[in-house]
Amino acid sequence: MRSTFGKAMTLAAFIAGTTFVGMAQTSTAAPNQPDMVAHSEPPSTPDVKTSASSGAANPAQPQTQLTVEQEIAILKNRIEQLENEVKQNNTAAAENESRKDAATLTAAEKDLVSGSGAASLHAAVPSVPAMVSVQTVPVAAPAEPPAPEISAQRTTKGEPFPGDWTWLNSNGHQTDSPMATKYFTPEFRADANYILDYNHPKDDTMGGATESFRSDEWQLEQISIGGDIHIDNVRGRILLMDGLFATTTPRNDGSVNRGNWDLAGAYKYVSEAWGGYHWDVSHGLNVDAGIFVSYIGLFSYYNFDNWTYQPSFVSSNTPWFFNGLRVQYFPTTKLKIEPWVINGWQSYARFGSKPGLGGQILWRPKPYLDLVFNNYGMGEDDSANLGRSRVHADYSAQVKYYDKPERFFDKAAFTVTGDAGCEYGGGPVSFGTSDGKLDPHGLSPEQGTTSSYNGGVDCHGSKDGRPKEAFLGYMIYDRAWFKKDRYAITLGGGVMNNPGRYLTLLPPINGATAVTGTPYFTENAGDRSQMHDGTITLDYMPSQFITFRIEEGYRYSDVPYWTGRGGITPPGGNNGSPAQYACASGAASGFGYGTQGLYNAELACGAGEAAGTPAGLNSIWWPDLRTNQTNTTIAIMVRF
């Protein structure tokens, strides 16, 4: 402040002096010139001092006049002198004050050590101007140590199956989870397709698969969101599911008709939902309970993860999920042993009195080899024939036989899967017809057959008159990747033989489900079902999170099975009675498959005297079923 004030006063004096000097230059006899020079106290400049001194000693002599430049130099020098004086005074005062404060604090420290009390402390505080308010600040209590950080999951010896396994069929090509946190890894999936069925069904309805449902339309097959949770070795997974899967998956489960609580409605929007715990034993020990995916048939439940959109029958006709308990044990980094105790074969509930038992052994001895062995048994999984038990074996090998990432053709692998199973038991021979004969052909009632067998079955041949109920199939696929896995092409197909049709998917004729059945495609013991298929698949994968796919497929059945041009929907739409024959008008006849069922249906539909003859069949509506299906699929699939 003082320095600023001095500068301002000096500047004012300079301005006044400059004005005066300008006026004095016009006259040689200015009476106040000596006063101005004497009061200016010029610095030690010899010429200036001589002029001023001689002017004061001999006032009679004419006063030497200063120029404007000289006056400015005098003022600048004076200003610098005043600034230096102010700085020196401030420095001396600050040093003196610091010495006093240090002496005071030293004395206070001695008083406190000698125990003279807090009064000495107040005396030791340097004086503060009265205008400043001093408040006593309470001393904070010592901070508590932070809580230990909760880990996500501990596996001391290392996680199993290290390395890159994105080349596997059913694993998918995603490598990162950009939204993952320490405790939660979110997951989003979207799968939309356009399928062109060259049979061109007029109702756009396709059957015989768990991936292909509508023709000549864009459809959202799957939309899912959820993720994995892992906190302090407690783990869980939830993946909600909507789209066509929310309807097409539950309709294949006949167990929901046993008892109450609408299990199909309770679980239809869930594809995975389980919780469990991880023990840090060997390379991991997990115990989980809930709904978890099944890899019987090798392919994943989700199309994004697979090499093809429409897998062969060995995969499409075997379970996608289980409901129950599983234990996963990893004795080494290359081996997993996983037993199951589950409700049944892809079922929300039990079909009968026995649960299903099974398990998986997964072995990856080399980075290019994956071996998986699935087994299932004991469960009673035929809701229409309780007492029959099912066994099934599913074994797969995946081999990466070429890997040159620096080349345009950078990778190639193949898979081989073989399945075998059967049903057995169910009691002695029993017929629902009076003739007591088993129709060896097992043709659909559309061809006029009315045989019905409801007795026991065997796994091997026909024993004691009981028909064979078995499943045998295989599939082979080969895939090649190009340009750092941006493009891929897959060729493959498979074969299925399933006498008794217990694993043959029921066509949705008139809205039929596994609970209702349909008289138009029976599942009697001995009914034939032999099929084969093939596909060629082209993939474009510009990112690890998306796949653009186009696929051409062909499928064949030895009995009419695939939807034809006339469709599988009665006139006027589904009539709500899929277990009954429908009249030519589309109305329900009131009679289903069984003894005299077709004859009575013809009468109810107005056949009159023609009932029971070929002409009487004209009164019944018949779905258009074909032995061949060729289709083109375009799909966009996202996962992150």
Secondary structure, 3 states (H helix, E strand, C coil): CHHHHHHHHHHHHHHHHHHHHHHHCCCCCCCCHHHHHHHCCCCCCHHHHHHHHHHHHCCCCCCCCCCHHHHHHHHHHHHHHHHHHHHHHHHHHHHHHHHHHHHHHHHHHHHHHHCCCHHHHHHHCCCCCCCCCCCCCCCCCCCCCCCCCCCCCCCCCCCCCCCCCCCCCCCCCCCCCCCCCCCEEEEEEEEEEEEEECCCCCCCECCCCCCCCECCEEEEEEEEEEEEEEECCEEEEEEEEECCHHHHCHHHCCHHHCCCCCHHHHHCCEEEEEEEEEECCCCCEEEEEEEEECCCCCCCCCHHHCCCCCCCHHHHCCCCEEEEEEEEEEEECCEEEEEEEECCCCCCCCCCCCCEEEEEEEEEEECCEEEEEEEEECCCCCCCCCCEEEEEEEEEEEEEEEECCCCCEEEEEEEEEEEEEEEEECCCCCECCCCCCCCCCCCCHHHCCCCCECCCEECCCCECCECECEEEEEEEEEEEEECCCCEEEEEEEEEEECCCCCCCCCCCHHHCCCCCCCCCCCCCCCCCCEEEEEEEEEEEEEECCEEEEEEEEEEEECCCCEECCCCCCCCCCCCCCCCEEEECCCCEEEEECCCCHHHHHHHHCCCHHHCCCHHHHHHECCCCEECEEEEEEEEEEEEC
